[in-house]
């Protein structure tokens, strides 16, 4: 059984909904995780999922590579920010 693009789309959608829920909860209650603490990490993961989605969907290699480079940039930024603390 292979994973189709639709399954990846669902995972991306659930991840975006999770992020919105976390942001809303923090904004309403002041509790939980602030967006500034997880957003860069989330964007790195979403970029990886986008690269997978593009690859499974048959996109040109340049788009897959660009998504992977974006994921690497977000990951590097996340590590740099955590190292500063």
DAGINOR-V219383 format. One record per residue. N is the residue number from 1. RES is the residue in one letter. OMEGA is omega as a letter, one per 20 degrees, with the letter a starting at -180 (none if undefined). Layout:
n:N res:RES omega:OMEGA
n:N res:RES omega:OMEGA
//
This chain:
n:1 res:X omega:r
n:2 res:X omega:r
n:3 res:X omega:r
n:4 res:X omega:r
n:5 res:X omega:a
n:6 res:X omega:r
n:7 res:X omega:r
n:8 res:X omega:r
n:9 res:X omega:r
n:10 res:X omega:r
n:11 res:X omega:r
n:12 res:X omega:r
n:13 res:X omega:r
n:14 res:X omega:r
n:15 res:X omega:r
n:16 res:X omega:r
n:17 res:X omega:r
n:18 res:X omega:r
n:19 res:X omega:r
n:20 res:X omega:r
n:21 res:X omega:r
n:22 res:X omega:r
n:23 res:X omega:a
n:24 res:X omega:a
n:25 res:X omega:r
n:26 res:X omega:a
n:27 res:X omega:a
n:28 res:X omega:a
n:29 res:X omega:a
n:30 res:X omega:r
n:31 res:X omega:r
n:32 res:X omega:a
n:33 res:X omega:r
n:34 res:X omega:a
n:35 res:X omega:r
n:36 res:X omega:a
n:37 res:X omega:a
n:38 res:X omega:a
n:39 res:X omega:a
n:40 res:X omega:r
n:41 res:X omega:r
n:42 res:X omega:r
n:43 res:X omega:r
n:44 res:X omega:r
n:45 res:X omega:r
n:46 res:X omega:r
n:47 res:X omega:r
n:48 res:X omega:r
n:49 res:X omega:r
n:50 res:X omega:r
n:51 res:X omega:r
n:52 res:X omega:r
n:53 res:X omega:r
n:54 res:X omega:a
n:55 res:X omega:a
n:56 res:X omega:a
n:57 res:X omega:r
n:58 res:X omega:r
n:59 res:X omega:r
n:60 res:X omega:a
n:61 res:X omega:a
n:62 res:X omega:r
n:63 res:X omega:r
n:64 res:X omega:r
n:65 res:X omega:r
n:66 res:X omega:r
n:67 res:X omega:r
n:68 res:X omega:r
n:69 res:X omega:r
n:70 res:X omega:r
n:71 res:X omega:r
n:72 res:X omega:r
n:73 res:X omega:r
n:74 res:X omega:r
n:75 res:X omega:r
n:76 res:X omega:r
n:77 res:X omega:r
n:78 res:X omega:r
n:79 res:X omega:r
n:80 res:X omega:r
n:81 res:X omega:r
n:82 res:X omega:a
n:83 res:X omega:a
n:84 res:X omega:a
n:85 res:X omega:none
//
